[in-house]
Amino acid sequence: MRYLAGNWSLDPFAILAVILVCWHEAGLARLARRSRPERTRQRRLRSIWFYAGLAVLLIAVESPIDYWADSYFFVHMIQHLLLMFAAPVLVVAGAPWQPLLAGLPGRLGKDATRQVMAGGWARPLRAAARFLLRPWVAVISFNLTMVFWHLPGPFDFGTRNDAAQIWLVHGSFFVTGVLFWLQFIPSVPLRIGFSRAGQAAALVLTNVQMWILAMSMSFLTSASWYSVYARVPGVTFQPLADQQLGAAILWVCGDFWAVPTMIYVVRRMLAEDGDVGSAVDRILGRGSRRHQWASRAGRP
């Protein structure tokens, strides 16, 4: 029990989380004054998901998970999965964007939105946002971030440097996680840019990448990748066994998030297309106009 009860920390993120909750509540109250009761109830229900996401972030970076991650790779992997999957999923499902804008003082929220959406100075910002929210950009950046920070050199650097660990490693995991899950989970007022077939392909790609990474760290190596875990005082767990356990957690927990999402996407695709054959044709592109044109052009 002492492993769970001790070694909690308090850093500025806890204060930031409290500020975000108060800011979000102020926005909800302002929106409630000019919205129908059912819309207010929907926002309140979504806020529960948002607050749960903030709670998961706090658990990942301030609980004993963060403390023991310095000694055990498998605990570090649990932390990474909370930052890449659990927290972003809950935050995206919570759709905090409108309440946070509405929570700005006075007309600042409307003025800021108008300036960002129409102001000439904000063109680079809008271009960057459009680029990052492109479905395949979000998916590829998520996968590249996951692979990069689990390579031996970047991983050791991030673990030894506290600032890099917090702002680069943890920050990139969470931000790319939010961008990734925005392509699958409705988050008012943002729209999902992926087709159902694109979502299915992206999930398969991401899951395969996680399998390859997990196998590379377990079955396809005979030594530990990370020098930071080579000689940790007081730890008798062999570094390779620790790494293999972390790889198993990555494999299993990755499936835990990807498989239910894939089932949801396939069920929605079947509901839209009516049968399995049409859904398969849609995934393979055989129902597209381009394919139909090419098929007609190739006929004698």
C-alpha positions as CSV (number, residue, x, y, z in Angstrom):
1,M,0.0,0.0,0.0
2,R,2.9,2.4,0.7
3,Y,3.8,2.2,-3.0
4,L,0.4,3.8,-3.8
5,A,0.0,6.1,-0.7
6,G,3.5,7.7,-0.8
7,N,5.5,9.7,-3.3
8,W,2.8,12.0,-4.5
9,S,4.1,15.3,-5.8
10,L,2.6,18.7,-6.3
11,D,3.8,20.8,-9.3
12,P,2.3,23.7,-11.2
13,F,0.2,21.5,-13.3
14,A,-2.2,20.9,-10.4
15,I,-2.7,24.7,-10.1
16,L,-3.2,24.8,-13.9
17,A,-5.9,22.1,-13.7
18,V,-7.8,24.0,-10.9
19,I,-7.7,27.1,-13.1
20,L,-9.0,25.2,-16.1
21,V,-11.9,23.8,-14.1
22,C,-12.9,27.2,-12.7
23,W,-12.5,28.7,-16.2
24,H,-14.6,25.9,-17.7
25,E,-17.3,26.3,-15.1
26,A,-17.5,30.0,-15.7
27,G,-18.0,29.3,-19.4
28,L,-20.7,26.7,-18.7
29,A,-22.6,29.2,-16.5
30,R,-22.4,31.9,-19.2
31,L,-23.6,29.6,-21.9
32,A,-26.4,28.3,-19.7
33,R,-27.9,31.8,-19.5
34,R,-28.5,31.9,-23.2
35,S,-29.1,28.2,-24.1
36,R,-32.0,25.8,-23.9
37,P,-32.0,23.4,-20.9
38,E,-31.3,20.3,-23.0
39,R,-28.2,22.0,-24.4
40,T,-27.1,22.9,-20.9
41,R,-27.5,19.3,-19.8
42,Q,-25.5,18.0,-22.7
43,R,-22.6,20.4,-21.9
44,R,-22.7,19.4,-18.2
45,L,-22.5,15.7,-19.1
46,R,-19.6,16.4,-21.4
47,S,-17.8,18.4,-18.7
48,I,-17.6,15.2,-16.6
49,W,-15.5,13.6,-19.3
50,F,-13.3,16.7,-19.5
51,Y,-12.7,16.8,-15.8
52,A,-12.0,13.0,-15.8
53,G,-9.3,13.7,-18.5
54,L,-7.7,16.3,-16.3
55,A,-7.8,13.9,-13.3
56,V,-6.0,11.2,-15.4
57,L,-3.4,13.8,-16.4
58,L,-2.8,14.5,-12.7
59,I,-2.5,10.8,-11.9
60,A,0.0,10.4,-14.8
61,V,2.3,13.2,-13.7
62,E,1.8,13.7,-10.0
63,S,1.0,10.3,-8.5
64,P,3.5,7.5,-7.5
65,I,3.3,6.5,-11.2
66,D,5.6,9.4,-12.0
67,Y,7.9,8.6,-9.1
68,W,8.3,4.9,-9.9
69,A,8.7,5.6,-13.6
70,D,12.2,6.6,-12.9
71,S,13.0,3.1,-11.6
72,Y,10.9,0.8,-13.7
73,F,10.3,0.9,-17.5
74,F,7.0,-0.8,-17.3
75,V,5.6,1.9,-15.0
76,H,7.0,4.5,-17.5
77,M,5.0,2.7,-20.2
78,I,1.8,2.9,-18.1
79,Q,2.4,6.7,-17.8
80,H,2.9,7.1,-21.5
81,L,-0.3,5.2,-22.3
82,L,-2.2,7.4,-19.9
83,L,-0.8,10.5,-21.6
84,M,-1.4,9.2,-25.2
85,F,-4.7,7.4,-24.9
86,A,-6.7,7.7,-21.6
87,A,-6.4,11.5,-21.0
88,P,-6.7,12.7,-24.6
89,V,-9.8,10.4,-25.2
90,L,-11.5,11.9,-22.2
91,V,-10.6,15.5,-22.9
92,V,-11.8,15.2,-26.6
93,A,-15.0,13.5,-25.5
94,G,-15.5,16.4,-23.0
95,A,-15.4,19.0,-25.8
96,P,-14.2,21.9,-23.6
97,W,-13.6,24.3,-26.5
98,Q,-16.8,26.4,-26.4
99,P,-17.0,26.7,-22.6
100,L,-13.4,27.8,-22.4
101,L,-13.9,30.5,-25.0
102,A,-17.2,31.6,-23.3
103,G,-15.4,31.7,-19.9
104,L,-13.1,34.5,-21.0
105,P,-13.9,37.8,-19.4
106,G,-16.4,40.2,-21.0
107,R,-16.5,40.1,-24.8
108,L,-12.9,38.8,-25.0
109,G,-14.0,35.3,-26.1
110,K,-16.1,36.6,-29.0
111,D,-13.4,39.2,-30.0
112,A,-10.6,36.6,-29.8
113,T,-12.6,34.1,-31.9
114,R,-13.4,36.8,-34.5
115,Q,-9.8,37.9,-34.7
116,V,-8.4,34.4,-35.0
117,M,-11.0,33.4,-37.6
118,A,-10.8,36.5,-39.7
119,G,-7.8,38.6,-38.8
120,G,-5.0,38.9,-41.3
121,W,-2.3,38.5,-38.5
122,A,-3.8,35.1,-37.7
123,R,-3.4,33.6,-41.2
124,P,-0.3,31.6,-40.2
125,L,-2.0,30.4,-37.1
126,R,-5.1,29.2,-39.1
127,A,-2.9,27.5,-41.7
128,A,-1.0,25.7,-38.9
129,A,-4.3,24.6,-37.2
130,R,-5.7,23.4,-40.5
131,F,-2.5,21.4,-41.2
132,L,-2.4,19.8,-37.8
133,L,-6.1,18.9,-37.9
134,R,-5.8,17.1,-41.2
135,P,-6.7,13.5,-40.5
136,W,-3.6,11.8,-41.8
137,V,-1.3,14.5,-40.4
138,A,-2.7,13.9,-37.0
139,V,-2.4,10.1,-37.3
140,I,1.1,10.1,-38.7
141,S,2.3,12.7,-36.1
142,F,0.8,10.5,-33.3
143,N,2.6,7.4,-34.5
144,L,5.9,9.2,-35.2
145,T,5.8,10.7,-31.7
146,M,5.2,7.3,-30.1
147,V,8.1,5.7,-32.0
148,F,10.5,8.6,-31.6
149,W,10.3,8.9,-27.9
150,H,10.7,5.1,-27.4
151,L,14.0,5.0,-29.4
152,P,16.9,4.5,-27.0
153,G,18.6,7.9,-27.5
154,P,15.5,10.2,-27.2
155,F,14.1,8.1,-24.3
156,D,17.3,8.3,-22.3
157,F,17.5,12.0,-22.9
158,G,13.9,12.7,-21.9
159,T,14.3,10.5,-18.7
160,R,17.4,12.3,-17.6
161,N,16.2,15.8,-18.3
162,D,13.2,16.9,-16.2
163,A,12.3,19.8,-18.4
164,A,12.5,17.7,-21.6
165,Q,10.4,15.0,-19.9
166,I,7.6,17.4,-18.9
167,W,7.4,19.8,-21.8
168,L,8.7,17.7,-24.8
169,V,7.9,14.1,-24.0
170,H,4.7,14.4,-22.0
171,G,3.6,17.5,-23.9
172,S,4.0,15.9,-27.3
173,F,2.3,12.7,-26.2
174,F,-0.8,14.6,-24.9
175,V,-1.0,17.1,-27.8
176,T,-0.6,14.5,-30.6
177,G,-3.0,12.2,-28.6
178,V,-5.7,15.0,-28.7
179,L,-5.1,15.6,-32.4
180,F,-5.3,11.8,-33.1
181,W,-8.6,11.2,-31.1
182,L,-10.2,14.2,-32.6
183,Q,-10.3,12.1,-35.8
184,F,-12.5,9.5,-34.2
185,I,-14.5,11.1,-31.3
186,P,-17.1,13.9,-31.9
187,S,-15.9,17.0,-30.0
188,V,-18.3,20.0,-30.6
189,P,-17.8,22.3,-32.5
190,L,-15.0,20.5,-34.3
191,R,-15.8,18.1,-37.1
192,I,-14.3,14.8,-37.9
193,G,-12.5,14.9,-41.2
194,F,-12.0,11.2,-41.7
195,S,-14.4,9.0,-43.6
196,R,-15.3,5.7,-41.9
197,A,-12.9,3.8,-44.2
198,G,-10.2,6.3,-43.4
199,Q,-10.8,5.8,-39.7
200,A,-10.6,2.0,-40.1
201,A,-7.3,2.3,-42.0
202,A,-5.8,4.7,-39.5
203,L,-6.7,2.4,-36.6
204,V,-5.2,-0.6,-38.3
205,L,-2.0,1.3,-39.1
206,T,-1.6,2.6,-35.5
207,N,-2.3,-0.9,-34.0
208,V,0.2,-2.5,-36.4
209,Q,2.8,0.1,-35.5
210,M,2.3,-0.6,-31.8
211,W,2.6,-4.3,-32.3
212,I,5.9,-3.8,-34.2
213,L,7.3,-1.5,-31.5
214,A,6.2,-3.9,-28.7
215,M,7.7,-6.9,-30.5
216,S,11.0,-5.0,-31.2
217,M,11.3,-4.3,-27.4
218,S,10.5,-7.9,-26.4
219,F,10.9,-10.8,-28.8
220,L,13.3,-9.2,-31.3
221,T,16.0,-8.0,-28.8
222,S,18.3,-9.8,-26.3
223,A,19.3,-6.8,-24.3
224,S,17.7,-3.7,-22.7
225,W,17.5,-0.7,-24.9
226,Y,17.7,2.0,-22.2
227,S,20.8,2.9,-20.3
228,V,18.8,4.8,-17.7
229,Y,17.5,1.5,-16.3
230,A,20.8,-0.4,-16.4
231,R,21.8,0.3,-12.8
232,V,19.0,1.8,-10.7
233,P,19.9,1.7,-6.9
234,G,17.7,-0.7,-5.0
235,V,16.1,-2.3,-8.1
236,T,16.8,-6.0,-8.6
237,F,14.3,-6.4,-11.5
238,Q,16.4,-7.3,-14.6
239,P,16.3,-4.4,-17.1
240,L,15.4,-6.7,-20.1
241,A,12.5,-8.4,-18.1
242,D,11.3,-4.9,-17.1
243,Q,11.4,-3.8,-20.8
244,Q,9.6,-6.9,-21.9
245,L,6.8,-6.3,-19.4
246,G,6.5,-2.7,-20.6
247,A,6.3,-4.0,-24.2
248,A,3.5,-6.4,-23.2
249,I,1.6,-3.5,-21.5
250,L,2.0,-1.5,-24.7
251,W,0.7,-4.4,-26.8
252,V,-2.3,-5.2,-24.5
253,C,-3.3,-1.7,-23.6
254,G,-3.0,-0.5,-27.2
255,D,-5.5,-3.2,-28.3
256,F,-7.7,-2.2,-25.3
257,W,-8.2,1.2,-26.9
258,A,-7.9,0.4,-30.6
259,V,-10.1,-2.7,-30.9
260,P,-13.3,-1.1,-29.3
261,T,-12.8,1.9,-31.6
262,M,-12.4,-0.3,-34.6
263,I,-15.6,-2.2,-33.7
264,Y,-17.5,1.1,-33.4
265,V,-16.2,2.3,-36.7
266,V,-17.0,-1.0,-38.5
267,R,-20.5,-1.0,-37.0
268,R,-21.2,2.5,-38.1
269,M,-19.9,1.7,-41.6
270,L,-22.2,-1.4,-41.8
271,A,-25.1,0.7,-40.7
272,E,-24.4,3.3,-43.4
273,D,-23.6,0.8,-46.2
274,G,-26.1,-1.9,-45.3
275,D,-23.9,-5.0,-45.7
276,V,-20.4,-6.3,-45.2
277,G,-19.6,-6.5,-49.0
278,S,-20.3,-2.8,-49.5
279,A,-18.3,-1.9,-46.4
280,V,-15.3,-3.9,-47.7
281,D,-15.6,-2.2,-51.1
282,R,-15.6,1.2,-49.4
283,I,-12.5,0.4,-47.4
284,L,-10.7,-0.9,-50.5
285,G,-11.9,2.1,-52.6
286,R,-13.9,-0.1,-55.0
287,G,-17.0,2.0,-54.5
288,S,-15.4,5.3,-55.4
289,R,-16.1,7.2,-58.6
290,R,-12.4,6.9,-59.6
291,H,-12.6,3.1,-59.5
292,Q,-15.8,3.0,-61.4
293,W,-14.4,5.3,-64.1
294,A,-11.2,3.2,-64.3
295,S,-13.3,0.0,-64.6
296,R,-15.4,1.3,-67.4
297,A,-12.4,2.7,-69.2
298,G,-10.7,-0.8,-69.1
299,R,-13.6,-2.6,-70.7
300,P,-13.4,-3.6,-74.4
